[in-house]
């Protein structure tokens, strides 16, 4: 039998029903298309004989790698791990911190040396390489029922190889996040407004935001909407708002993207008009919009909600909240959302498998995600948590818009793509905004470069317009 779990106060605990060592070795040695077919726990080792009557079973110490996110790491180290260890007295966690920029290479090196950690956080862009290099162990269905707990879209995207009968899950999203409109409550009040007064349609919002913007000659003293360095996020949202969930998707297919269409050109002109026509922010000053907002020099800010943690720590003196960003119609679709892929099992010690999967399930449980998601600014991937008062549309001004926009009927999850493609798309903003190049010329250059890469390297991790056309249920509340 596979490892089974029961829960104590919502915290996963392992039972003693495991595969025998021989069964594990037989299954672990069976490979298909380069991926492990199963990873299950061996029989428990006999308790160490300490010479003391009634001595308990030997304690297993797991090594867990976490990337460099200070608030999350502090919560995990001081709150979550003690909670987990108390519920699982035979398991101890040794937490180690690895910078995200070094994490993938360190995992590859550790695997080759035979001393990989038991559990590791990863970035979603690492998932393809680490799966192909067999660094990640598959997650048994007995540990988590992905389709039931996370929905059809997640069950499709993360089951590898996609479409294969023997596909397995190697990494799953902790949740999803997206851009929101942050507001400075103190500035709003000083200007005689409340958050409810912020217009929901772009036409109305631009008039309002221009009215609350203040310039002293050529110096911007108060931005109506800080956007500098977040232009591409707005561009992605505008595409969906202008053309809908299919035609607005940058990716026509997994091997082709589009920027030079009318939708792309219209969206980028809209972005540049925020600077040049409405003058809500300043290109010349070059002040990153998050810094301007944190310094109290912006009434609103357009930004992804990973910024929530920074507001709580670096800018704790700012009284802030969130509202849904404007749209062309004032109604959904609001734009794009994206995944935060989190934890994986990487152990090379078969005696640690039961414990590793137990700890993994804890990290992908409401007990842990309720704290992690708040600090990370993401809506939990576990659908059972969507009605939790802390994560529902009634959760208050610092979370309700996150709960609403990230619902599958209100935004589009386009998956994720490799850093090579991110680097190509990052050429757009400096060329248009800073160099003043012609919008169609820049978009054509980037589109051609991206398509050359995609046609040579089709990406399973992209959810294209074609994928959504074939799976319309992904755009419904069921996800």
C-alpha positions as CSV (number, residue, x, y, z in Angstrom):
1,X,0.0,0.0,0.0
2,X,1.0,3.6,-0.5
3,X,1.7,5.9,2.4
4,X,-1.6,7.1,3.9
5,X,-2.4,10.2,5.8
6,X,-4.8,11.3,8.5
7,X,-5.1,14.7,10.0
8,X,-4.9,16.1,13.5
9,X,-6.3,19.6,13.7
10,X,-5.8,19.9,10.0
11,X,-2.1,18.9,10.1
12,X,-1.1,15.9,8.0
13,X,0.3,12.9,9.9
14,X,1.7,9.7,8.4
15,X,0.4,6.2,9.2
16,X,2.5,3.1,9.2
17,X,1.0,1.5,6.0
18,X,3.9,1.6,3.5
19,X,5.4,-0.3,0.7
20,X,8.0,-2.9,1.5
21,X,11.5,-2.1,0.6
22,X,11.4,-4.7,-2.2
23,X,8.2,-3.2,-3.6
24,X,9.7,0.3,-3.5
25,X,12.9,-0.7,-5.2
26,X,11.0,-2.6,-7.9
27,X,8.8,0.4,-8.7
28,X,11.4,3.0,-8.3
29,X,13.6,1.1,-10.8
30,X,10.8,1.2,-13.5
31,X,11.2,4.3,-15.7
32,X,9.0,5.5,-18.5
33,X,10.0,8.4,-20.8
34,X,12.6,9.4,-18.2
35,X,10.3,10.0,-15.3
36,X,9.8,7.9,-12.2
37,X,6.6,6.0,-12.2
38,X,6.1,6.0,-8.5
39,X,7.8,7.0,-5.3
40,X,6.4,5.4,-2.2
41,X,7.7,4.8,1.3
42,X,9.7,1.8,2.5
43,X,8.8,-0.2,5.6
44,X,9.7,1.5,8.8
45,X,13.1,0.7,10.2
46,X,13.2,-1.2,13.5
47,X,13.5,1.1,16.4
48,X,17.1,1.7,17.5
49,X,18.0,-0.3,20.6
50,X,19.2,2.3,23.1
51,X,19.1,-0.2,26.0
52,X,16.3,1.7,27.6
53,X,13.0,-0.1,28.2
54,X,10.2,1.3,26.1
55,X,12.5,3.4,23.8
56,X,10.5,5.1,21.0
57,X,11.2,4.8,17.3
58,X,14.2,6.5,15.8
59,X,13.6,10.2,14.8
60,X,14.0,11.1,11.1
61,X,15.5,14.5,10.4
62,X,14.5,15.9,7.0
63,X,16.5,18.6,5.2
64,X,14.3,21.2,3.6
65,X,15.5,23.9,1.3
66,X,13.6,27.2,1.3
67,X,14.3,30.1,-1.0
68,X,15.1,33.6,0.3
69,X,11.7,35.1,1.3
70,X,12.3,36.5,4.8
71,X,8.8,36.9,6.2
72,X,7.7,33.5,4.9
73,X,10.9,31.8,6.2
74,X,10.4,33.4,9.6
75,X,6.8,32.2,9.8
76,X,7.9,28.7,8.7
77,X,10.8,28.4,11.1
78,X,9.1,29.9,14.2
79,X,5.5,28.8,13.7
80,X,4.9,26.1,11.1
81,X,7.8,23.7,11.7
82,X,7.2,23.5,15.5
83,X,3.5,22.9,14.7
84,X,4.3,20.1,12.3
85,X,6.9,18.5,14.6
86,X,4.4,18.5,17.5
87,X,1.9,16.6,15.4
88,X,4.6,14.3,14.0
89,X,7.0,13.5,16.9
90,X,9.0,11.1,14.8
91,X,10.0,13.8,12.3
92,X,12.4,16.8,12.7
93,X,12.9,19.4,10.1
94,X,16.3,21.0,9.4
95,X,15.5,24.2,7.4
96,X,18.1,25.6,5.1
97,X,17.9,28.8,3.1
98,X,19.1,28.9,-0.6
99,X,18.9,32.1,-2.7
100,X,16.4,31.6,-5.5
101,X,19.0,32.5,-8.2
102,X,21.2,29.6,-7.0
103,X,18.5,27.0,-6.2
104,X,18.1,25.1,-9.5
105,X,21.8,24.6,-10.0
106,X,22.3,23.6,-6.3
107,X,19.6,21.0,-6.7
108,X,21.2,19.6,-9.8
109,X,24.6,19.5,-8.2
110,X,23.2,17.9,-5.0
111,X,21.3,15.3,-6.9
112,X,24.5,14.3,-8.9
113,X,26.4,14.0,-5.6
114,X,23.7,11.9,-4.0
115,X,22.9,14.4,-1.2
116,X,19.8,16.2,-2.4
117,X,17.6,17.7,0.3
118,X,14.4,15.8,1.2
119,X,12.0,18.6,0.3
120,X,12.7,21.8,-1.6
121,X,10.8,24.9,-2.7
122,X,11.3,25.8,-6.4
123,X,10.3,28.5,-8.8
124,X,7.9,27.4,-11.5
125,X,10.5,28.1,-14.2
126,X,12.6,25.3,-12.7
127,X,10.0,22.7,-13.0
128,X,10.7,21.6,-16.6
129,X,14.5,21.2,-16.1
130,X,14.3,19.5,-12.7
131,X,11.6,17.1,-13.9
132,X,13.7,16.1,-17.0
133,X,16.8,15.7,-14.8
134,X,14.8,13.4,-12.4
135,X,15.6,15.7,-9.4
136,X,11.9,15.7,-8.4
137,X,10.0,12.7,-7.2
138,X,6.4,12.2,-8.4
139,X,3.6,12.9,-5.9
140,X,1.4,9.8,-5.3
141,X,-2.3,10.3,-5.8
142,X,-2.7,9.0,-2.2
143,X,-0.9,12.2,-1.0
144,X,-3.1,14.6,-2.9
145,X,-6.0,14.3,-5.3
146,X,-5.1,17.2,-7.6
147,X,-8.2,17.3,-9.7
148,X,-10.5,17.2,-6.7
149,X,-8.6,19.6,-4.5
150,X,-7.2,22.1,-7.1
151,X,-9.5,21.8,-10.2
152,X,-9.3,20.7,-13.8
153,X,-6.9,23.3,-15.1
154,X,-4.2,22.5,-12.5
155,X,-4.8,18.8,-13.0
156,X,-4.1,19.2,-16.7
157,X,-1.2,21.7,-16.6
158,X,1.0,20.0,-14.0
159,X,0.6,16.3,-15.0
160,X,3.7,15.3,-16.9
161,X,4.2,14.3,-19.6
162,X,1.0,16.1,-20.6
163,X,-1.5,13.8,-22.2
164,X,0.4,10.6,-21.2
165,X,-1.4,7.8,-19.5
166,X,1.4,7.4,-17.0
167,X,1.7,11.2,-16.3
168,X,2.6,12.2,-12.8
169,X,2.6,15.4,-10.7
170,X,6.0,16.7,-9.6
171,X,5.2,20.2,-8.4
172,X,2.0,22.0,-7.8
173,X,1.0,25.7,-7.3
174,X,0.6,27.0,-3.8
175,X,-1.8,29.5,-5.3
176,X,-2.2,32.2,-8.0
177,X,-1.7,35.9,-8.0
178,X,-2.2,38.9,-10.3
179,X,-2.1,42.7,-10.6
180,X,-4.3,44.8,-8.3
181,X,-4.8,48.5,-7.7
182,X,-3.2,49.5,-4.4
183,X,-4.5,52.7,-2.8
184,X,-3.1,55.0,-0.1
185,X,-6.0,55.4,2.3
186,X,-4.4,58.5,3.9
187,X,-4.0,60.4,0.6
188,X,-7.5,59.4,-0.5
189,X,-9.0,60.8,2.7
190,X,-6.9,64.0,2.4
191,X,-8.3,64.5,-1.1
192,X,-11.8,63.9,0.0
193,X,-12.3,60.4,-1.5
194,X,-12.9,56.9,-0.2
195,X,-11.8,53.6,-1.9
196,X,-15.4,53.2,-3.1
197,X,-15.0,56.4,-5.1
198,X,-12.2,55.0,-7.3
199,X,-13.8,54.5,-10.7
200,X,-14.1,51.0,-12.2
201,X,-14.0,51.9,-15.9
202,X,-10.7,53.1,-17.5
203,X,-12.3,56.1,-19.1
204,X,-13.6,57.4,-15.8
205,X,-10.5,56.3,-13.9
206,X,-8.1,58.2,-16.1
207,X,-10.1,61.4,-15.5
208,X,-10.2,60.8,-11.8
209,X,-6.5,59.8,-11.5
210,X,-5.4,62.9,-13.5
211,X,-7.4,65.1,-11.1
212,X,-5.5,63.7,-8.1
213,X,-2.1,63.9,-9.8
214,X,0.1,66.9,-8.8
215,X,3.1,68.3,-10.6
216,X,5.4,71.1,-9.5
217,X,6.8,72.2,-12.8
218,X,8.5,69.1,-14.3
219,X,8.6,67.3,-10.9
220,X,5.9,64.8,-10.1
221,X,4.9,65.3,-6.5
222,X,1.9,63.0,-6.4
223,X,1.1,60.3,-8.9
224,X,-2.6,59.4,-9.5
225,X,-1.5,55.9,-10.6
226,X,2.1,54.8,-10.2
227,X,3.0,52.4,-13.1
228,X,6.7,52.9,-13.9
229,X,8.4,49.5,-14.1
230,X,5.0,47.7,-14.1
231,X,4.0,48.5,-17.7
232,X,4.2,44.9,-19.0
233,X,1.8,43.7,-16.3
234,X,-0.8,46.3,-17.4
235,X,-0.2,45.4,-21.0
236,X,-1.1,41.8,-20.3
237,X,-4.3,42.7,-18.5
238,X,-5.3,45.2,-21.1
239,X,-5.1,42.5,-23.8
240,X,-7.7,40.4,-22.1
241,X,-9.9,43.3,-21.3
242,X,-9.9,44.5,-24.9
243,X,-10.2,41.2,-26.8
244,X,-11.4,38.6,-24.3
245,X,-9.9,35.4,-22.9
246,X,-9.0,33.8,-26.2
247,X,-8.0,36.6,-28.6
248,X,-6.4,38.5,-25.7
249,X,-4.1,35.6,-24.9
250,X,-0.5,36.4,-26.0
251,X,-0.1,32.8,-26.9
252,X,-2.1,31.5,-29.9
253,X,-0.6,28.0,-29.4
254,X,2.2,26.6,-27.2
255,X,4.6,27.3,-30.0
256,X,3.5,30.7,-31.2
257,X,2.9,34.1,-29.5
258,X,1.6,37.4,-30.8
259,X,2.3,41.0,-30.0
260,X,1.9,42.9,-33.3
261,X,-1.9,42.3,-33.6
262,X,-4.2,45.3,-33.2
263,X,-4.8,44.2,-29.6
264,X,-1.1,44.4,-28.7
265,X,-0.6,47.8,-30.4
266,X,-3.7,49.3,-28.8
267,X,-2.7,48.0,-25.4
268,X,0.8,49.5,-25.6
269,X,-0.5,52.8,-26.9
270,X,-2.8,52.9,-23.9
271,X,0.1,52.2,-21.6
272,X,2.2,55.0,-23.1
273,X,-0.7,57.5,-23.0
274,X,-0.7,57.1,-19.2
275,X,2.7,58.8,-19.2
276,X,2.5,61.1,-22.3
277,X,-1.2,62.1,-22.4
278,X,-2.6,61.7,-18.9
279,X,0.7,62.3,-17.1
280,X,-0.2,60.1,-14.2
281,X,3.5,59.0,-13.7
282,X,6.9,60.2,-14.9
283,X,9.3,58.4,-17.3
284,X,12.0,61.1,-16.9
285,X,12.3,60.7,-13.1
286,X,12.6,56.9,-13.4
287,X,11.3,56.2,-9.9
288,X,10.1,52.7,-9.6
289,X,6.3,52.8,-8.9
290,X,6.5,50.7,-5.8
291,X,9.1,53.0,-4.2
292,X,6.9,56.0,-5.1
293,X,3.9,54.4,-3.5
294,X,5.8,53.3,-0.5
295,X,7.1,56.8,0.0
296,X,3.6,58.2,0.1
297,X,3.9,59.9,-3.3
298,X,1.2,58.0,-5.2
299,X,-2.5,57.7,-4.6
300,X,-2.7,54.4,-6.4
301,X,-0.3,51.7,-7.6
302,X,-0.7,49.1,-10.3
303,X,1.3,46.0,-9.1
304,X,1.2,42.3,-8.6
305,X,0.2,41.3,-5.1
306,X,3.6,39.7,-4.1
307,X,4.1,43.3,-3.0
308,X,1.8,42.7,0.0
309,X,4.7,41.3,2.0
310,X,6.8,44.4,1.3
311,X,3.9,46.7,2.4
312,X,3.8,44.9,5.7
313,X,7.5,45.1,6.3
314,X,9.3,47.9,4.4
315,X,6.3,50.3,4.2
316,X,4.5,49.5,7.4
317,X,3.7,53.2,8.1
318,X,1.5,53.4,4.9
319,X,-2.2,52.8,5.4
320,X,-3.1,50.9,2.3
321,X,-5.7,48.7,0.7
322,X,-6.7,47.1,-2.6
323,X,-9.5,47.6,-5.1
324,X,-10.1,45.7,-8.3
325,X,-8.2,47.3,-11.1
326,X,-10.2,49.2,-13.8
327,X,-11.4,47.5,-16.9
328,X,-12.7,48.8,-20.2
329,X,-16.2,47.8,-19.2
330,X,-16.0,48.0,-15.5
331,X,-16.6,44.2,-15.4
332,X,-14.5,41.0,-15.8
333,X,-12.4,39.8,-17.4
334,X,-9.9,41.6,-15.3
335,X,-6.7,40.3,-16.9
336,X,-4.1,37.6,-16.3
337,X,-3.2,35.6,-13.2
338,X,-0.2,33.4,-12.7
339,X,1.0,30.5,-10.5
340,X,3.3,30.4,-7.5
341,X,4.7,26.9,-7.7
342,X,6.0,25.9,-4.4
343,X,7.2,22.7,-2.9
344,X,8.6,19.4,-4.2
345,X,9.9,16.1,-2.8
346,X,13.6,15.6,-3.8
347,X,14.9,13.0,-1.3
348,X,17.4,10.4,-2.3
349,X,17.1,8.6,1.0
350,X,14.4,5.9,0.6
351,X,14.1,5.7,4.4
352,X,12.9,9.3,4.4
353,X,10.1,9.0,1.8
354,X,7.2,8.6,4.2
355,X,8.4,11.5,6.3
356,X,9.1,13.6,3.2
357,X,5.6,13.1,1.8
358,X,4.1,13.8,5.2
359,X,5.9,17.1,5.4
360,X,5.1,17.9,1.7
361,X,1.4,17.4,2.4
362,X,1.6,19.7,5.4
363,X,3.2,22.4,3.2
364,X,0.2,21.9,0.7
365,X,-2.4,22.0,3.4
366,X,-4.7,24.7,4.8
367,X,-2.8,24.7,8.0
368,X,0.4,26.0,6.3
369,X,-1.1,27.7,3.2
370,X,-3.4,30.0,5.3
371,X,-0.2,31.7,6.6
372,X,2.0,31.3,3.5
373,X,-0.6,32.8,1.1
374,X,-1.2,35.9,3.1
375,X,2.5,36.7,3.2
376,X,3.0,35.9,-0.5
377,X,-0.1,37.7,-1.7
378,X,-1.6,34.7,-3.5
379,X,-5.0,33.1,-3.5
380,X,-4.7,29.5,-2.3
381,X,-4.8,26.8,-5.0
382,X,-6.8,24.5,-2.7
383,X,-10.4,25.2,-3.7
384,X,-11.7,24.3,-0.2
385,X,-10.0,27.5,1.1
386,X,-11.8,29.8,-1.3
387,X,-14.8,30.1,1.0
388,X,-12.6,30.6,4.1
389,X,-13.5,34.1,5.5
390,X,-9.8,35.0,5.2
391,X,-9.7,34.3,1.5
392,X,-13.2,35.1,0.3
393,X,-14.7,38.1,-1.4
394,X,-15.8,39.3,2.1
395,X,-12.2,39.2,3.5
396,X,-11.7,42.9,3.7
397,X,-9.9,45.6,1.7
398,X,-6.5,43.9,1.8
399,X,-7.7,40.6,0.3
400,X,-11.2,40.7,-1.2
401,X,-10.0,41.9,-4.6
402,X,-7.4,39.1,-4.7
403,X,-10.1,36.5,-4.1
404,X,-12.3,38.0,-6.8
405,X,-9.8,38.6,-9.6
406,X,-8.1,35.3,-9.2
407,X,-11.2,33.2,-9.6
408,X,-11.1,31.2,-12.9
409,X,-14.2,33.0,-14.3
410,X,-12.6,36.4,-13.8
411,X,-9.1,36.1,-15.1
412,X,-6.9,33.9,-17.3
413,X,-4.1,31.7,-16.2
414,X,-1.7,31.6,-19.1
415,X,0.6,29.2,-17.3
416,X,4.3,30.1,-17.2
417,X,7.3,30.2,-19.5
418,X,11.0,29.9,-19.4
419,X,13.4,32.7,-18.6
420,X,14.6,32.8,-22.2
421,X,11.1,34.0,-23.3
422,X,10.9,36.4,-20.3
423,X,14.2,38.0,-21.4
424,X,12.8,38.5,-24.9
425,X,9.6,40.1,-23.7
426,X,11.6,42.3,-21.3
427,X,13.0,44.0,-24.4
428,X,9.7,45.7,-25.1
429,X,9.4,48.3,-22.2
430,X,12.9,49.9,-22.5
431,X,12.6,50.1,-26.3
432,X,9.2,51.8,-26.3
433,X,9.3,53.7,-23.0
434,X,13.0,54.8,-22.8
435,X,14.3,54.7,-26.4
436,X,11.0,56.0,-27.9
437,X,11.0,53.4,-30.7
438,X,7.9,52.9,-32.8
439,X,5.5,50.5,-31.1
440,X,4.8,48.3,-34.1
441,X,8.5,48.0,-34.9
442,X,9.4,46.9,-31.4
443,X,6.5,44.4,-31.2
444,X,7.4,42.9,-34.5
445,X,11.0,42.4,-33.5
446,X,10.0,40.8,-30.2
447,X,7.3,38.6,-31.8
448,X,9.7,37.2,-34.3
449,X,12.4,36.5,-31.7
450,X,9.9,34.8,-29.4
451,X,8.4,32.7,-32.2
452,X,11.8,31.5,-33.3
453,X,12.5,30.3,-29.7
454,X,9.1,28.7,-29.3
455,X,9.1,26.8,-32.5
456,X,12.5,25.3,-31.5
457,X,11.3,24.8,-27.9
458,X,7.6,24.2,-27.6
459,X,6.5,24.8,-24.0
460,X,4.1,22.5,-22.2
461,X,3.8,25.0,-19.4
462,X,2.0,27.6,-21.6
463,X,-1.8,27.7,-21.5
464,X,-2.6,29.1,-24.9
465,X,-5.8,30.3,-26.6
466,X,-6.0,27.0,-28.3
467,X,-5.8,25.2,-24.9
468,X,-8.7,27.3,-23.6
469,X,-10.7,26.8,-26.8
470,X,-10.5,23.1,-26.2
471,X,-11.2,23.4,-22.5
472,X,-13.9,26.1,-22.0
473,X,-14.6,24.8,-18.5
474,X,-11.3,26.5,-17.4
475,X,-13.1,29.8,-17.7
476,X,-15.9,28.9,-15.4
477,X,-16.2,28.9,-11.6
478,X,-15.4,25.2,-11.6
479,X,-12.0,26.0,-13.0
